[in-house]
Amino acid sequence: MSAGTARRVLVIGATGDVGNGVTAAFLEAGWSVVASSRREDSLDALASRHEGASLDTIKGDLDTEKDANALAAAAGELDAVVVTISLPWDGGMLTDLTFESLNDHLTGYLRPHTNAAKAFIPTLKEGATYLAVGGGTADFITPGNSGMSMAQAAQRVLTVAWSRERKGKGVVIRELMIQAAVEGYGEALMPGADVVKQIDVGRRAVEIVEHPELKGTVLTIPPRAGEA
C-alpha cells in the first residue's frame, strides 16, 4: 500500500445496530469503508448520514456461496472484513420448540457466516484481518433464549476452527464477542442487560483490526463496557 492510501475495510451488515457503529468507527479512524447490506434503501440512508466521508456501498447478501463470492469480487482488495450479521430470535423454551424450528434458526444464522468465511478468508491478502462479530449469549444462557445461545456458540466454534485451520496463512481471523446488549434492537431483546453504545462496539472492532498483536482469537466487549 502506498503512503497516504487509506486502509480499506468491508463492513457486512453495515446498516444494522452493530454495523452502524462499526462503519462510523472505521470512518472516524480514517479508514476507507465499503458498506454492504441486502437493502439498498438502508444503504442510501447510511450514505446520507456520512455524506462526504470515504464510504462506498454495495448491495449484496450471503444467502449462497455464489452470493458471497459475488460480494467478495465486488468489494475488491481489502485490508479487513468485519461481518456483523445476525438473525433475530423469537424466543421460546426448548421444551416448546420442535427440532425443525430450532434447525431453521441455526441454519439461518450459520449459513451466511459459513459462506462469508469461505468467500473471504482464503482470498484476503497477507496481513488482512477477518473479524466476525458475535454475541455473549454463547456463554450467558437464559430460559427462552437457548436457541440464540446455541447459534452464537456455534459461530464462535466456526471462527476458532477457521483460525486454527488457516494458521500460518497470513490472515488474522478473530471474533469480537459482545457480552452486553447493543443500543437499539438489543436493548429490547435483553431488557435489564448492560447496554453498550453502537460506536463503542465499532471502536473495539477498530482496535482489534489495527492491533494484530493482540492475544487470542475470541476477544470481548465485557458486560460493563458501556458504562462511563
N, C-alpha and C positions, 0 to 999 in steps of 0.2 A: 504494500500500500504506500503510495507516495505521500510525502509530507503535506499536511494540510487537508488531506482527504478524510472526510468523516467516516467513522466506522458505521457499518450498515447492519441493522437488525430487522428481522421479520417477526412481528407480533401476530400470532394466530389467535383469533377470538378477540380482536382488538376493541370491539365495541361493547363487551360485557363489563361488569363492575371491575374485575381484576384487570382485564385487558386495557380499559381506560387508564387505570393507574400506571400500568407498565408503559403504555405508549407515552403518557405525559412525562414520566420519569426519564425515559431514554432521550426524549427531545430536550428535556431540562439539562441532561448531562452532555449534550452536544452531538448525539448520535443522529444519523440519518435513519428514519424509521419507515418501514413498509408495513402498513396495517392491513390485515386480512380479516374478512368476515363473510358469511354467506349472504348478508343483507346489504344491498347497495345503498338503501336509504340511510341505514345506520352509519355506513362509511362516509356518506356525504355529510352527515351531521358531525361526525368526528373531525373531518377535514375542516369544516367551518369553525369548529372550536379552536383549531390550531392553525388558522389561516396565516400564511406567511412562514410557517415552520417547514423544516426539511422532512416532509411527510408525503409519502405516496400511498395509494390504496389499491388493493387487489380484491375483487370479489372471487371467492372460492370456498371450497369445503374439503373435508377429509372423509367423505362417506365411503369412498372406494380407494384402492391403491392407485387407480388411474387418476382420480381427482387429486390425490395428494401429490402424485408425480407432476401433474399439470401445474399445481401451485408452486412446487419447487422450481420448475422450469421458468415460470413467470417471474418469480422473485429474483432470480439471477444469483450472482455471487454475494455471499453473506458472511458477516463476522459472528453472527449469533442468530439463533432461532429461539423464541420464547413461546411455548404452547400453553395458552391459558384457558382452553376449552373445558367445559364441564357438562353435566347433564342433571337437570333438576330431579329431585327425588320427592315423590308424592307422599312418602311415608307409609307406614304400615308395619304392624308386628309380624315377625316371622311366622308365627302360628296362623296368621290370616293370609299369608301370601302363597300363591301357587309357585311351583318351580318355574313355570313358564314366564310368569310376571317378573320374577327375580332375574331370570336369564335374560329377559328383554332389557332390563336396566344394565346388567353387567355388559352385555354385548354393545348396547348403545353408548356406554361410557368408554369401554376399552377399545372398540374398533377404531375410532378416529385417532386415538393415541398410538395404537399399533401402526396404522397407516402413515401417520406423521413420522414416527421413528424410522420406518422402513424407507420413506422417501428422502428424508433429510440427513440422517446421521451418516450414511455411507458416502454422501456426496458433498458434505461440508468440507471446506479447506482446512488444512492443518492449522491448529491453534484456535479454531472457532469453538463456540460453546452452544450446546443444545440444552435448553432448560425447560423442563416440564413443570408446571405449577399444579400442585395437588393440595388435598385438604387433610386437616388434622383429625377428622373423624376416623381415619385409618386406625388410630390408637384410642380415641375417645368415643367409646361405643355406648349409645344410649337407646333405650327402648323406642322403637318406631323408626330409628334411623340406621338400623343394622345393614340394610341394603346399600346405603351410601357408604358406610364404613367398609363393606366388602369390596366395593368398586375402587375406593381410594386406596385401600391396602394393595389391591391387585395392580393399580397404577404404579405404586411405589416399587413393587417387585419387578414390574416391567422395566422401569427406569434403571434400577440397580442391575438387572440382568444385562441390559444393553451396555451399561458402563463396564461390566466385567468382561463381557464377550468382545468388546471393542477396545480393551485395554492396550495401550501402546500404539493405537491407530492415529493418534494426533488430534482427536476431537474430545473436548471436555463435555461429559454427559452428567447432568445433575437434575435433581428435583428440588424445588422450593415448596416445602410443606407449610401451609398456613394453619397454625394452631389457634385460630381465632375466627370470628365472623368478620367478613369484609363489609364495610359500609355499603348499604344498598340491599340487594336481594338477600344476602347472607344474614343480615340483621333480623329479617322477618323469619328466615328459615330456622335460626337458632336463637330464640328470644332468651335474654338473660346472659348470653355469652359475651366475653370480652370482644370489643369491636376494634378493628384496625382500619385506618383510612386507606382508600384506594392508592393514593400517591405514595404512602409508606410501603405498601406491597411493591409498588413499582421501583422505589428506591432500593429496596432489598434485592430485587431482581438485578438491577444495575450493578450493585455491589458484588453480587455473585459472579456476574458475567465479566466484570472488569478486574476481578481478582481470582484468576485460575489457581493461585497457590493456596486458596482456602482448602482446609482438610474436610474430607467427607463427600459422599455422593448425595446424601439427603441433608439439606440444610433447612432451617426453620425460621418462621416468624412465631415466637412464643406467645402464649395467651395474653401477656401483659404488654405486648409490643405497642398497642395502640394508645397506651396511657402516656401522659406528659411526664 
